[in-house]
């Protein structure tokens, strides 16, 4: 990651949380890892068992599916029950991952220095708007 920064490349790292078998501790570790890795941008998604995949069949067989309404299979809404983690906890962890990553002083300062902040204004406002809507 440091080499990409040294040569001026932007990076995007994607992280999936809410995988069957995951526990609160491992989700929090993933979020901490994203911050430590410190890519230019981070994308967090919720594990989503799309129809036709082995994960979908596994979730269906184990009774983990929350809904079969495929319109909700967006990777930003919990679709599976994860034993030991409530749907509300998963939503909070997901929202907190974005807030915690993008609103870190280190990230914001580096963005100002690199003028990335101005290019990413929509990202920040989108993250905040999503967070506000999810709290209702």
C-alpha positions as CSV (number, residue, x, y, z in Angstrom):
1,X,0.0,0.0,0.0
2,X,2.8,2.4,0.8
3,X,4.4,1.9,-2.6
4,X,1.2,2.9,-4.3
5,X,1.1,6.1,-2.3
6,X,4.7,6.8,-3.0
7,X,4.1,6.7,-6.8
8,X,0.8,8.6,-6.5
9,X,-1.7,5.8,-7.2
10,X,-5.1,5.8,-5.5
11,X,-6.2,2.5,-4.1
12,X,-9.6,1.0,-3.3
13,X,-9.9,-1.8,-0.8
14,X,-13.1,-3.8,-0.5
15,X,-14.2,-5.5,2.7
16,X,-17.1,-8.0,3.3
17,X,-18.6,-8.2,6.8
18,X,-21.4,-10.4,8.1
19,X,-20.0,-13.7,6.7
20,X,-21.7,-16.8,8.2
21,X,-19.5,-17.9,11.2
22,X,-18.2,-14.4,11.8
23,X,-18.4,-13.0,15.3
24,X,-18.4,-9.4,16.6
25,X,-14.7,-9.5,17.3
26,X,-13.7,-10.5,13.8
27,X,-16.0,-7.9,12.2
28,X,-14.3,-5.2,14.4
29,X,-10.9,-6.6,13.5
30,X,-11.7,-6.3,9.8
31,X,-12.7,-2.6,10.3
32,X,-9.5,-2.0,12.2
33,X,-7.5,-3.7,9.5
34,X,-9.1,-1.4,6.9
35,X,-8.0,1.6,8.9
36,X,-4.5,0.2,9.4
37,X,-4.2,-0.6,5.7
38,X,-5.2,3.0,4.9
39,X,-6.2,2.7,1.3
40,X,-7.3,5.9,-0.6
41,X,-10.8,4.6,-0.5
42,X,-12.6,1.7,1.3
43,X,-15.7,-0.1,0.4
44,X,-17.6,-2.1,3.0
45,X,-20.3,-4.5,1.9
46,X,-22.5,-6.9,3.8
47,X,-22.2,-10.5,2.8
48,X,-25.1,-11.1,0.5
49,X,-26.1,-14.6,-0.6
50,X,-27.2,-14.0,-4.2
51,X,-29.7,-16.5,-5.6
52,X,-27.9,-19.2,-7.6
53,X,-24.8,-19.3,-5.5
54,X,-23.6,-21.9,-3.0
55,X,-23.9,-19.3,-0.2
56,X,-27.6,-18.8,-1.0
57,X,-28.2,-22.5,-0.8
58,X,-26.3,-22.8,2.4
59,X,-28.2,-19.8,3.9
60,X,-31.5,-21.3,2.8
61,X,-30.7,-24.8,4.1
62,X,-29.7,-23.4,7.5
63,X,-32.7,-21.0,7.7
64,X,-30.5,-17.9,7.8
65,X,-32.3,-15.9,5.1
66,X,-34.1,-12.9,6.4
67,X,-36.0,-12.2,3.2
68,X,-36.4,-13.7,-0.3
69,X,-37.2,-10.3,-1.7
70,X,-34.4,-10.0,-4.2
71,X,-34.8,-6.2,-4.5
72,X,-33.3,-6.0,-1.0
73,X,-30.1,-7.9,-2.1
74,X,-28.0,-4.8,-2.4
75,X,-25.0,-5.6,-0.2
76,X,-25.9,-2.7,2.1
77,X,-28.8,-4.4,3.9
78,X,-28.5,-7.5,6.1
79,X,-30.0,-10.4,4.2
80,X,-28.8,-13.3,6.5
81,X,-29.1,-13.9,10.2
82,X,-25.6,-14.3,11.7
83,X,-25.8,-16.3,14.9
84,X,-24.7,-14.1,17.8
85,X,-25.0,-10.8,15.9
86,X,-28.4,-9.1,15.7
87,X,-29.5,-7.4,12.4
88,X,-29.4,-4.1,14.2
89,X,-25.8,-4.7,15.4
90,X,-24.8,-5.6,11.9
91,X,-26.3,-2.4,10.5
92,X,-24.5,-0.3,13.2
93,X,-21.2,-2.1,12.4
94,X,-21.6,-1.5,8.7
95,X,-22.5,2.2,9.1
96,X,-19.8,2.6,11.7
97,X,-17.2,1.1,9.3
98,X,-17.8,3.9,6.8
99,X,-18.0,6.6,9.4
100,X,-15.0,5.3,11.2
101,X,-12.9,5.0,8.1
102,X,-13.8,8.2,6.3
103,X,-14.1,10.6,9.2
104,X,-10.8,9.7,10.8
105,X,-8.6,12.7,11.5
106,X,-5.7,11.0,9.7
107,X,-7.8,10.4,6.6
108,X,-9.3,13.8,6.5
109,X,-6.0,15.5,7.0
110,X,-4.3,13.5,4.3
111,X,-7.3,14.3,2.0
112,X,-6.8,18.0,2.6
113,X,-3.1,17.8,1.9
114,X,-3.7,15.8,-1.3
115,X,-6.7,17.8,-2.3
116,X,-8.6,14.5,-2.3
117,X,-11.0,16.0,0.2
118,X,-12.6,18.3,-2.4
119,X,-12.9,15.4,-4.9
120,X,-14.4,13.2,-2.2
121,X,-17.0,15.7,-0.9
122,X,-19.8,13.6,-2.4
123,X,-18.4,10.5,-0.6
124,X,-18.5,12.2,2.8
125,X,-21.9,13.7,2.3
126,X,-23.2,10.4,1.0
127,X,-21.8,8.5,4.0
128,X,-23.3,11.0,6.4
129,X,-26.7,10.9,4.6
130,X,-26.8,7.1,4.7
131,X,-25.9,7.1,8.4
132,X,-28.7,9.7,9.2
133,X,-31.3,7.7,7.2
134,X,-30.3,4.4,8.9
135,X,-30.7,5.9,12.4
136,X,-34.4,6.6,11.8
